[in-house]
Amino acid sequence: MRHPISHETDIAHTFSETSDQYRENPVALHLRGMNMLFVGSGIPALAITSQNIFNITDTVIHSEKDTIELIDIQKIIDTSTFIAEILTAL
């Protein structure tokens, strides 16, 4: 089994190689980065975000306004259940 730092190094190298593709679109980079550590480690990952992502990227995400109180637990439960049902049906 590879050491986690090796995976991180590989991922950092990949980001460096592909950074030009994201340079003009920081929102795309942010969205891609959310699950990159899992994918780069060979762990299947799915990033789920708000339908309002483009309105809150510059004002809420990773700011002092980004608090746990913003999380809608029922939406997370509903979404997780929906995804589990899809995966089970496969």
C-alpha positions as CSV (number, residue, x, y, z in Angstrom):
1,M,0.0,0.0,0.0
2,R,1.3,3.4,-1.0
3,H,1.8,6.1,1.7
4,P,-0.9,8.8,1.6
5,I,1.8,11.4,1.0
6,S,2.7,9.7,-2.3
7,H,-0.9,10.0,-3.4
8,E,-0.9,13.7,-2.5
9,T,2.4,14.3,-4.4
10,D,0.9,12.6,-7.4
11,I,-2.2,14.7,-7.2
12,A,-0.2,17.9,-6.7
13,H,1.8,17.0,-9.9
14,T,-1.5,16.4,-11.8
15,F,-2.9,19.8,-10.6
16,S,0.3,21.5,-11.7
17,E,0.1,19.9,-15.2
18,T,-3.6,20.8,-15.6
19,S,-3.6,24.2,-13.9
20,D,-3.7,26.1,-17.2
21,Q,-7.0,24.6,-18.0
22,Y,-8.5,26.0,-14.8
23,R,-6.6,29.3,-14.7
24,E,-9.5,31.2,-16.4
25,N,-12.2,29.3,-14.5
26,P,-11.6,29.3,-10.7
27,V,-15.1,27.9,-10.0
28,A,-14.3,24.8,-12.1
29,L,-11.1,24.3,-10.3
30,H,-12.8,24.6,-6.9
31,L,-15.5,22.1,-7.9
32,R,-12.9,19.7,-9.3
33,G,-10.7,19.9,-6.3
34,M,-13.5,18.9,-3.9
35,N,-13.1,15.2,-4.7
36,M,-9.7,15.1,-6.4
37,L,-7.9,13.6,-3.3
38,F,-10.3,10.7,-3.3
39,V,-10.2,10.1,-7.0
40,G,-6.4,10.5,-7.1
41,S,-6.1,7.8,-4.4
42,G,-8.2,5.4,-6.4
43,I,-11.3,5.8,-4.2
44,P,-14.5,6.3,-6.2
45,A,-15.9,9.7,-5.3
46,L,-18.9,11.8,-6.2
47,A,-19.0,15.6,-5.4
48,I,-22.4,16.9,-4.6
49,T,-23.0,20.6,-4.2
50,S,-25.6,23.3,-4.0
51,Q,-27.6,24.2,-7.1
52,N,-26.8,27.7,-5.9
53,I,-23.0,27.0,-6.1
54,F,-22.2,29.8,-8.5
55,N,-23.9,32.4,-6.3
56,I,-22.2,31.4,-3.1
57,T,-18.7,30.6,-4.4
58,D,-17.3,34.0,-3.8
59,T,-19.4,35.0,-0.8
60,V,-19.9,32.0,1.4
61,I,-17.8,28.9,0.6
62,H,-14.6,28.8,2.7
63,S,-15.4,32.1,4.4
64,E,-16.5,33.0,7.9
65,K,-20.0,32.7,6.6
66,D,-19.5,29.0,5.8
67,T,-20.8,27.6,9.1
68,I,-22.4,24.3,10.1
69,E,-25.7,26.0,10.6
70,L,-26.0,26.3,6.8
71,I,-26.2,22.5,6.4
72,D,-29.6,21.1,5.7
73,I,-29.3,17.6,7.3
74,Q,-32.6,16.4,5.7
75,K,-31.3,17.3,2.2
76,I,-28.1,15.3,2.9
77,I,-30.2,12.3,4.1
78,D,-32.5,12.5,1.1
79,T,-29.7,12.9,-1.4
80,S,-27.7,10.0,0.2
81,T,-30.8,7.8,0.1
82,F,-31.4,8.6,-3.6
83,I,-27.8,7.9,-4.5
84,A,-27.9,4.6,-2.6
85,E,-31.1,3.6,-4.4
86,I,-29.5,4.4,-7.8
87,L,-26.3,2.4,-6.9
88,T,-28.4,-0.5,-5.6
89,A,-30.4,-0.6,-8.9
90,L,-27.2,-0.9,-10.9
